[in-house]
Amino acid sequence: IDHDPSGEKFELIFANLDRQIRTWLEINSSGKFIILPDLRPNEAWFRANPGNRLIDAFGKEASVVSFGSEIFYKACSDFLNRLVKRLKEQDYYSNLVGFMPWVCGAPDSVMGGTEKNTWQTDRKKLTVGDFHPAALEKFRVYLRDKYQNNPALLQKAWKQTDVNFQDATPKIEQLIATATGEEVLRDPAESGMMCFDYADFLPTLLGNFQRRLCAQIKNDTERKKMIFVHYGFIIAHMRGLNTPGGTLNNNNFDLPAWLADDNIDGYIGAPSYSHRFSG
């Protein structure tokens, strides 16, 4: 995704895609193909659209985009809308099996934003989550839905008499806290539901962002093309991609929502790189 109001950048991208497809079809005229649009923002887009990066627990911008950003979502949506429209005009559209939109903050299919945690031994300096105002607003929408827009239910669950839906914010000191005493697991009956609510919500920032795009493509193609995603790497990421304190940012814990989504037709991706064979 680049910043190009004139559309010239898109025309260059499409011309290259068109050339690749036509060259391949000269060899195999009956072949079928899937298109993978790379929607990750580059530095030119960030410079043209400041204020759309993930914000860490200490108010600092990370290197990755915030998936709470509706500005970034519109950029991705507009690009895909233009892409599908142009592909429909081509004589090879019937050879197109489907799409695999690719948008993520860090390698594979994770939010990213926890790079500062690497080699960090001071627990108080760990960051978790996305504190961009747009991401926090989505968290508050999640809370309203879960607690039936009833502040008394929210206050009881969080064990905080002053919390409300207008400014509810996860507290980093609680997100990275350890269990009490000699326990390993934390008990929401003791500490309240704030951390647990945020743990349930956070994966939906990237997940819902992507699934909205998948639904758009599905509808724009009259549901006649398949949608594939690079997602669901729960076990592999637990073993390989986590920086300390970054489990919530780096896992696809909302996978059940994806499995229930009839806009998704298949999952494509490598399992753990260290536990697969060639081919």
Secondary structure, DSSP 8 states (H G I E B T S, - for coil): ----TTSHHHHHHHHHHHHHHHHHHHH-TT--EEE--B----HHHHHHSTT-EEE-TTS-EEEEE-TT-HHHHHHHHHHHHHHHHHHHTSTTGGGEEEE--B--SBTTTB----GGGTT---GGG---S---HHHHHHHHHHHHHHTTT-HHHHHHHHT-TT--TTT----HHHHT---STT-SS--HHHH-SHHHHHHHHTHHHHHHHHHHHHHHHHHHTTT-SEEEE----HHHHHHHT--TT-TTTT--TTHHHHHT-TT--EE-----GGG----
